[in-house]
Amino acid sequence: MLSGIEIKEQIINQLKTLPVCKPSSNMRNWVVRCPYCGDSLNPKHAHFSILIDLQSDAPIVYRCLRCNESGILIPQVLEDLNLGYDQSLNQQLKLFNKLSSNSS
């Protein structure tokens, strides 16, 4: 089983493959195009923020600053972002979310 940090690092690496992926200065928030509202007319602009804190066991959460879609990052959201289907990573993410929710 992957550690929480390894799961988060894999997701960050997947996010970096998207056409628009901008990290915040503290490298905790990753902004990508929203798969739900389409963001803005400018294809280089994004509002979908994903909080990935490598320093804690907190779950990965997301929020679109335009349409307010939000929640805990689950495999379906990864698919909605067109990141492909990685069965192993999806199973690890489900388990990580379950464990991090129980410890909160």
DSSP file (Angstrom, degrees, kcal/mol; ACC not computed):
  #  RESIDUE AA STRUCTURE BP1 BP2  ACC     N-H-->O    O-->H-N    N-H-->O    O-->H-N    TCO  KAPPA ALPHA  PHI   PSI    X-CA   Y-CA   Z-CA
    1    1 A M              0   0    0      0, 0.0     2,-0.1     0, 0.0    91,-0.0   0.000 360.0 360.0 360.0 139.1    0.0    0.0    0.0
    2    2 A L        -     0   0    0      1,-0.1     2,-0.1     2,-0.1     0, 0.0  -0.464 360.0-115.6 -75.8 150.7    1.2    3.5   -0.8
    3    3 A S     >  -     0   0    0     -2,-0.1     4,-2.3     1,-0.1     5,-0.2  -0.374  30.4-104.5 -77.4 166.0    1.6    6.1    1.9
    4    4 A G  H  > S+     0   0    0      1,-0.2     4,-2.4     2,-0.2     5,-0.2   0.885 123.1  51.7 -58.4 -39.7   -0.6    9.2    2.0
    5    5 A I  H  > S+     0   0    0      2,-0.2     4,-2.7     1,-0.2    -1,-0.2   0.909 108.9  50.2 -64.7 -42.1    2.3   11.3    0.7
    6    6 A E  H  > S+     0   0    0      2,-0.2     4,-2.1     1,-0.2    -2,-0.2   0.895 110.8  49.3 -64.7 -39.7    3.0    8.9   -2.2
    7    7 A I  H  X S+     0   0    0     -4,-2.3     4,-2.1     2,-0.2    -2,-0.2   0.938 112.8  47.5 -62.7 -46.4   -0.7    9.0   -3.2
    8    8 A K  H  X S+     0   0    0     -4,-2.4     4,-2.4     1,-0.2    -2,-0.2   0.896 110.9  51.3 -63.2 -40.8   -0.7   12.8   -3.0
    9    9 A E  H  X S+     0   0    0     -4,-2.7     4,-2.3     1,-0.2    -1,-0.2   0.885 108.7  51.6 -64.7 -37.9    2.5   13.0   -5.1
   10   10 A Q  H  X S+     0   0    0     -4,-2.1     4,-1.9     2,-0.2    -1,-0.2   0.902 110.3  48.8 -64.4 -39.9    1.1   10.7   -7.7
   11   11 A I  H  X S+     0   0    0     -4,-2.1     4,-2.7     2,-0.2    -2,-0.2   0.910 109.7  51.7 -67.2 -41.1   -2.0   12.9   -8.0
   12   12 A I  H  X S+     0   0    0     -4,-2.4     4,-2.1     1,-0.2    -2,-0.2   0.924 108.9  51.4 -59.4 -44.0    0.2   16.0   -8.3
   13   13 A N  H  < S+     0   0    0     -4,-2.3     4,-0.4     1,-0.2    -1,-0.2   0.872 110.7  48.5 -62.3 -36.5    2.1   14.3  -11.1
   14   14 A Q  H >< S+     0   0    0     -4,-1.9     3,-1.5     1,-0.2     4,-0.3   0.912 108.8  53.1 -68.0 -41.7   -1.1   13.6  -12.9
   15   15 A L  H >< S+     0   0    0     -4,-2.7     3,-1.9     1,-0.3    -2,-0.2   0.876  99.8  63.1 -60.5 -36.7   -2.4   17.1  -12.4
   16   16 A K  T 3< S+     0   0    0     -4,-2.1    -1,-0.3     1,-0.3    -2,-0.2   0.671  93.5  64.0 -63.7 -16.1    0.8   18.4  -14.0
   17   17 A T  T <  S+     0   0    0     -3,-1.5    -1,-0.3    -4,-0.4    -2,-0.2   0.606  81.9 100.9 -82.6 -11.1   -0.1   16.6  -17.2
   18   18 A L  S <  S-     0   0    0     -3,-1.9     3,-0.1    -4,-0.3    64,-0.0  -0.395  85.5-117.3 -73.1 151.4   -3.2   18.8  -17.7
   19   19 A P  S    S+     0   0    0      0, 0.0     2,-0.5     0, 0.0    -1,-0.1   0.851 106.8  35.1 -57.5 -35.5   -3.0   21.7  -20.1
   20   20 A V  S    S+     0   0    0     -5,-0.1    13,-0.6    13,-0.0     2,-0.3  -0.976  70.4 145.7-122.9 118.3   -3.6   24.2  -17.3
   21   21 A C  E     +A   32   0A   0     -2,-0.5    11,-0.2    11,-0.2     9,-0.0  -0.827  16.3 177.3-152.7 108.6   -2.0   23.4  -13.9
   22   22 A K  E     -A   31   0A   0      9,-2.5     9,-2.8    -2,-0.3     2,-0.2  -0.954  15.8-149.5-120.2 118.9   -0.8   26.2  -11.7
   23   23 A P  E     -A   30   0A   0      0, 0.0     7,-0.2     0, 0.0     2,-0.1  -0.545  21.0-118.1 -81.3 151.3    0.6   25.6   -8.2
   24   24 A S    >   -     0   0    0      5,-2.4     3,-1.5    -2,-0.2     0, 0.0  -0.311  35.9 -97.7 -75.6 171.3    0.3   28.2   -5.5
   25   25 A S  T 3  S+     0   0    0      1,-0.3    -1,-0.1     2,-0.1     0, 0.0   0.812 127.3  48.6 -63.2 -29.7    3.5   29.7   -4.0
   26   26 A N  T 3  S-     0   0    0      3,-0.0    -1,-0.3     1,-0.0    -2,-0.0   0.431 108.0-127.0 -90.4   2.0    3.3   27.3   -1.1
   27   27 A M  S <  S+     0   0    0     -3,-1.5    -2,-0.1     2,-0.2     3,-0.1   0.746  84.8 103.3  60.5  27.3    2.8   24.3   -3.5
   28   28 A R        +     0   0    0      1,-0.2    24,-3.5    25,-0.1     2,-0.5   0.728  69.9  56.8-104.1 -32.6   -0.3   23.2   -1.6
   29   29 A N  E     - B   0  51A   0     22,-0.2    -5,-2.4    20,-0.0     2,-0.5  -0.874  63.3-167.3-105.8 132.9   -3.0   24.4   -4.0
   30   30 A W  E     -AB  23  50A   0     20,-2.3    20,-2.3    -2,-0.5     2,-0.5  -0.979   9.2-154.4-119.8 121.6   -3.1   23.3   -7.6
   31   31 A V  E     +AB  22  49A   0     -9,-2.8    -9,-2.5    -2,-0.5     2,-0.2  -0.857  23.7 158.8-104.9 125.3   -5.4   25.3   -9.9
   32   32 A V  E     -AB  21  48A   0     16,-2.6    16,-2.1    -2,-0.5    15,-0.6  -0.800  48.9 -71.8-132.5 172.9   -6.8   23.5  -13.0
   33   33 A R        -     0   0    0    -13,-0.6    13,-0.1    -2,-0.2     6,-0.1  -0.466  54.5-112.2 -67.9 139.1   -9.7   24.0  -15.4
   34   34 A C     >  -     0   0    0     -2,-0.2     4,-1.0     1,-0.1    -1,-0.1  -0.588  18.4-157.4 -75.4 126.7  -13.0   23.1  -13.8
   35   35 A P  T  4 S+     0   0    0      0, 0.0    -1,-0.1     0, 0.0    -2,-0.0   0.580  89.2  48.9 -78.3  -7.8  -14.6   20.0  -15.4
   36   36 A Y  T  4 S+     0   0    0     33,-0.1    -2,-0.0     1,-0.0    -3,-0.0   0.851 123.4  20.0-101.2 -43.2  -18.0   21.0  -14.3
   37   37 A C  T  4 S-     0   0    0     32,-0.0    -4,-0.0     3,-0.0    -1,-0.0   0.552  93.6-123.5-106.6  -8.9  -18.5   24.6  -15.3
   38   38 A G     <  -     0   0    0     -4,-1.0     2,-0.2     3,-0.0    -5,-0.0   0.519  37.1-125.7  79.7   3.0  -15.9   25.0  -17.9
   39   39 A D        -     0   0    0     -6,-0.1     2,-0.2     2,-0.0     7,-0.1  -0.359  59.4 -23.3  61.0-124.0  -14.3   27.9  -16.1
   40   40 A S        -     0   0    0      5,-0.5     5,-0.1     2,-0.4     7,-0.0  -0.568  63.0-101.5-115.5 177.7  -13.9   30.9  -18.3
   41   41 A L  S    S+     0   0    0     -2,-0.2    -2,-0.0     2,-0.0    -1,-0.0   0.751 101.5  87.1 -71.7 -23.6  -13.7   31.6  -22.0
   42   42 A N  S >  S-     0   0    0      1,-0.1     3,-1.9     2,-0.0    -2,-0.4  -0.691  71.1-153.7 -78.6 113.8  -10.0   31.9  -21.7
   43   43 A P  T 3  S+     0   0    0      0, 0.0    -1,-0.1     0, 0.0   -10,-0.1   0.594  92.5  56.0 -67.9  -8.2   -8.5   28.4  -22.1
   44   44 A K  T 3  S+     0   0    0      2,-0.0     2,-0.4   -24,-0.0    -2,-0.0   0.388  92.6  85.9-100.7   2.9   -5.5   29.4  -20.1
   45   45 A H    <   -     0   0    0     -3,-1.9    -5,-0.5    -5,-0.1     2,-0.3  -0.832  56.9-176.1-107.0 142.2   -7.4   30.5  -17.1
   46   46 A A        +     0   0    0     -2,-0.4   -13,-0.2   -13,-0.1   -15,-0.1  -0.965  25.4 178.0-139.7 154.0   -8.6   28.2  -14.3
   47   47 A H        +     0   0    0    -15,-0.6    18,-2.6    -2,-0.3     2,-0.9   0.372  52.3 107.7-130.7  -2.2  -10.7   28.4  -11.1
   48   48 A F  E     -BC  32  64A   0    -16,-2.1   -16,-2.6    16,-0.2     2,-0.4  -0.727  52.0-165.7 -90.5 104.2  -10.7   24.7   -9.9
   49   49 A S  E     -BC  31  63A   0     14,-2.7    14,-2.2    -2,-0.9     2,-0.5  -0.775   8.0-167.0 -98.7 129.9   -8.5   24.6   -6.8
   50   50 A I  E     -BC  30  62A   0    -20,-2.3   -20,-2.3    -2,-0.4     2,-0.7  -0.968  11.3-148.5-117.8 120.1   -7.3   21.4   -5.3
   51   51 A L  E     +BC  29  61A   0     10,-3.0    10,-1.3    -2,-0.5     2,-0.5  -0.790  21.0 172.7 -92.6 115.5   -5.7   21.4   -1.9
   52   52 A I        -     0   0    0    -24,-3.5     2,-0.8    -2,-0.7     8,-0.1  -0.913   9.9-170.0-125.5 101.8   -3.0   18.8   -1.4
   53   53 A D    >   -     0   0    0     -2,-0.5     3,-1.2     5,-0.2     5,-0.2  -0.819   7.7-174.2 -97.5 105.9   -1.1   19.1    1.8
   54   54 A L  T 3  S+     0   0    0     -2,-0.8    -1,-0.2     1,-0.2   -49,-0.1   0.633  80.9  63.6 -72.2 -13.2    1.9   16.8    1.8
   55   55 A Q  T 3  S+     0   0    0     -3,-0.1     2,-0.3   -50,-0.0    -1,-0.2   0.460 105.5  41.2 -92.1  -1.6    2.6   17.7    5.5
   56   56 A S  S <  S-     0   0    0     -3,-1.2    -3,-0.0     2,-0.1     0, 0.0  -0.885  76.8-120.1-139.2 170.3   -0.6   16.3    6.9
   57   57 A D        +     0   0    0     -2,-0.3    46,-0.1    43,-0.1     3,-0.1   0.209  66.9 134.4 -93.0  13.6   -2.9   13.3    6.6
   58   58 A A        -     0   0    0     -5,-0.2    -5,-0.2     1,-0.1    -2,-0.1  -0.312  63.2-103.0 -62.9 146.1   -5.8   15.6    5.7
   59   59 A P        -     0   0    0      0, 0.0     2,-0.5     0, 0.0    -6,-0.2  -0.247  37.1-100.7 -65.5 160.0   -7.9   14.5    2.7
   60   60 A I        -     0   0    0     13,-0.2    13,-3.3    -8,-0.1     2,-0.3  -0.727  48.1-173.0 -81.8 124.3   -7.4   16.1   -0.7
   61   61 A V  E     -CD  51  72A   0    -10,-1.3   -10,-3.0    -2,-0.5     2,-0.3  -0.842   8.5-162.9-120.9 158.1  -10.2   18.6   -1.2
   62   62 A Y  E     +CD  50  71A   0      9,-2.6     9,-1.9    -2,-0.3     2,-0.3  -0.938   8.6 178.7-137.2 159.0  -11.3   20.7   -4.1
   63   63 A R  E     -CD  49  70A   0    -14,-2.2   -14,-2.7    -2,-0.3     2,-0.6  -0.901  23.4-137.7-160.0 131.5  -13.4   23.8   -4.8
   64   64 A C  E  >  -C   48   0A   0      5,-2.6     4,-1.5    -2,-0.3   -16,-0.2  -0.816  10.5-153.2 -88.8 126.4  -14.2   25.7   -8.0
   65   65 A L  T  4 S+     0   0    0    -18,-2.6    -1,-0.1    -2,-0.6   -17,-0.1   0.524  92.5  45.5 -77.5  -4.6  -14.1   29.4   -7.3
   66   66 A R  T  4 S+     0   0    0    -19,-0.1    -1,-0.2     3,-0.1   -18,-0.0   0.847 128.4  17.3-101.6 -52.4  -16.6   30.0  -10.1
   67   67 A C  T  4 S-     0   0    0      2,-0.1    -2,-0.2   -20,-0.0     3,-0.1   0.495  93.6-128.1-102.8  -4.4  -19.3   27.4   -9.7
   68   68 A N     <  +     0   0    0     -4,-1.5     2,-0.2     1,-0.2    -3,-0.1   0.602  48.5 159.2  66.8  14.6  -18.6   26.4   -6.1
   69   69 A E        +     0   0    0     -6,-0.1    -5,-2.6     2,-0.0     2,-0.3  -0.518  20.1 158.9 -61.7 132.5  -18.5   22.7   -6.8
   70   70 A S  E     +D   63   0A   0     -7,-0.2     2,-0.3    -2,-0.2    -7,-0.2  -0.974   7.7 107.5-154.9 165.3  -16.5   21.2   -3.9
   71   71 A G  E     -D   62   0A   0     -9,-1.9    -9,-2.6    -2,-0.3     2,-0.4  -0.962  65.8 -39.4 157.1-169.0  -15.7   18.1   -1.9
   72   72 A I  E     -D   61   0A   0     -2,-0.3     2,-0.4   -11,-0.2   -11,-0.3  -0.726  66.7-104.6 -86.4 136.4  -13.2   15.5   -1.2
   73   73 A L        +     0   0    0    -13,-3.3   -13,-0.2    -2,-0.4    24,-0.1  -0.471  49.9 173.3 -65.9 119.1  -11.2   14.3   -4.2
   74   74 A I    >>  -     0   0    0     -2,-0.4     4,-1.5    23,-0.0     3,-1.0  -0.783  48.6 -95.9-121.1 166.2  -12.5   10.9   -5.2
   75   75 A P  H 3> S+     0   0    0      0, 0.0     4,-2.2     0, 0.0     5,-0.2   0.838 121.4  60.6 -53.9 -34.8  -11.7    8.8   -8.2
   76   76 A Q  H 3> S+     0   0    0      1,-0.2     4,-2.6     2,-0.2     5,-0.1   0.885 102.5  51.5 -61.9 -37.3  -14.7   10.1  -10.1
   77   77 A V  H <> S+     0   0    0     -3,-1.0     4,-1.7     2,-0.2    -1,-0.2   0.899 107.2  53.2 -66.3 -39.5  -13.3   13.6   -9.9
   78   78 A L  H  <>S+     0   0    0     -4,-1.5     5,-2.1     1,-0.2    -2,-0.2   0.917 111.2  46.6 -59.8 -42.3  -10.0   12.4  -11.3
   79   79 A E  H ><5S+     0   0    0     -4,-2.2     3,-2.0     1,-0.2     5,-0.3   0.903 108.3  55.2 -65.5 -40.8  -11.9   10.9  -14.2
   80   80 A D  H 3<5S+     0   0    0     -4,-2.6    -1,-0.2     1,-0.3    -2,-0.2   0.810 104.1  55.4 -61.6 -28.9  -13.9   14.1  -14.7
   81   81 A L  T 3<5S-     0   0    0     -4,-1.7    -1,-0.3    -5,-0.1    -2,-0.2   0.403 118.2-117.1 -81.7   2.7  -10.6   15.9  -15.0
   82   82 A N  T < 5S+     0   0    0     -3,-2.0    -3,-0.2    -5,-0.1    -2,-0.1   0.868  70.4 140.0  63.3  39.1   -9.7   13.5  -17.8
   83   83 A L      < -     0   0    0     -5,-2.1    -4,-0.2     1,-0.3    -1,-0.1   0.317  60.3-120.4 -94.0   9.0   -6.8   12.1  -15.9
   84   84 A G        -     0   0    0     -5,-0.3     2,-0.6    -6,-0.2    -1,-0.3  -0.094  33.0 -68.0  80.0 176.6   -7.5    8.6  -17.1
   85   85 A Y        +     0   0    0     -3,-0.1     2,-0.6    -6,-0.1     3,-0.1  -0.934  42.4 174.3-115.1 116.3   -8.3    5.5  -15.0
   86   86 A D     >  -     0   0    0     -2,-0.6     4,-2.9     1,-0.2     5,-0.2  -0.908  13.1-165.1-118.8  98.8   -5.6    4.0  -12.8
   87   87 A Q  H  > S+     0   0    0     -2,-0.6     4,-2.4     1,-0.2     5,-0.2   0.870  86.9  49.9 -55.4 -43.3   -7.3    1.3  -10.9
   88   88 A S  H  > S+     0   0    0      2,-0.2     4,-2.4     1,-0.2    -1,-0.2   0.942 113.8  44.3 -62.5 -48.6   -4.5    0.9   -8.3
   89   89 A L  H  > S+     0   0    0      1,-0.2     4,-2.8     2,-0.2    -2,-0.2   0.904 112.4  53.0 -64.0 -40.5   -4.3    4.7   -7.6
   90   90 A N  H  X S+     0   0    0     -4,-2.9     4,-2.3     2,-0.2    -1,-0.2   0.909 110.5  46.8 -62.2 -41.7   -8.1    4.9   -7.4
   91   91 A Q  H  X S+     0   0    0     -4,-2.4     4,-2.2    -5,-0.2    -1,-0.2   0.912 113.2  49.1 -65.2 -41.9   -8.3    2.1   -4.9
   92   92 A Q  H  X S+     0   0    0     -4,-2.4     4,-2.9     1,-0.2    -2,-0.2   0.900 110.6  51.1 -63.3 -40.8   -5.4    3.7   -2.9
   93   93 A L  H  X S+     0   0    0     -4,-2.8     4,-2.8     2,-0.2     5,-0.2   0.912 109.2  50.3 -64.5 -42.7   -7.2    7.1   -3.0
   94   94 A K  H  X S+     0   0    0     -4,-2.3     4,-2.1     2,-0.2    -2,-0.2   0.936 113.7  45.2 -59.5 -46.4  -10.5    5.6   -1.7
   95   95 A L  H  X S+     0   0    0     -4,-2.2     4,-2.7     2,-0.2    -2,-0.2   0.914 112.5  51.0 -64.6 -43.3   -8.6    3.9    1.2
   96   96 A F  H  X S+     0   0    0     -4,-2.9     4,-3.1     1,-0.2     5,-0.3   0.925 110.2  49.7 -59.6 -45.3   -6.7    7.1    2.0
   97   97 A N  H  X S+     0   0    0     -4,-2.8     4,-2.0     1,-0.2    -1,-0.2   0.904 111.7  49.0 -61.1 -41.1   -9.9    9.1    2.1
   98   98 A K  H  X S+     0   0    0     -4,-2.1     4,-1.8    -5,-0.2    -2,-0.2   0.934 114.8  43.9 -64.0 -46.6  -11.5    6.6    4.4
   99   99 A L  H  X S+     0   0    0     -4,-2.7     4,-1.6     1,-0.2    -2,-0.2   0.908 114.4  48.5 -66.9 -42.0   -8.5    6.5    6.7
  100  100 A S  H  X S+     0   0    0     -4,-3.1     4,-0.7     1,-0.2    -1,-0.2   0.840 111.1  51.2 -70.4 -30.8   -8.1   10.3    6.8
  101  101 A S  H  < S+     0   0    0     -4,-2.0     3,-0.4    -5,-0.3    -1,-0.2   0.878 109.4  50.7 -70.0 -37.1  -11.8   10.8    7.4
  102  102 A N  H  < S+     0   0    0     -4,-1.8    -2,-0.2     1,-0.2    -1,-0.2   0.823 109.9  49.7 -69.3 -30.7  -11.7    8.4   10.4
  103  103 A S  H  <        0   0    0     -4,-1.6    -1,-0.2     1,-0.2    -2,-0.2   0.614 360.0 360.0 -84.6 -10.8   -8.7   10.2   11.9
  104  104 A S     <        0   0    0     -4,-0.7    -1,-0.2    -3,-0.4    -2,-0.2   0.467 360.0 360.0 -82.1 360.0  -10.3   13.6   11.6
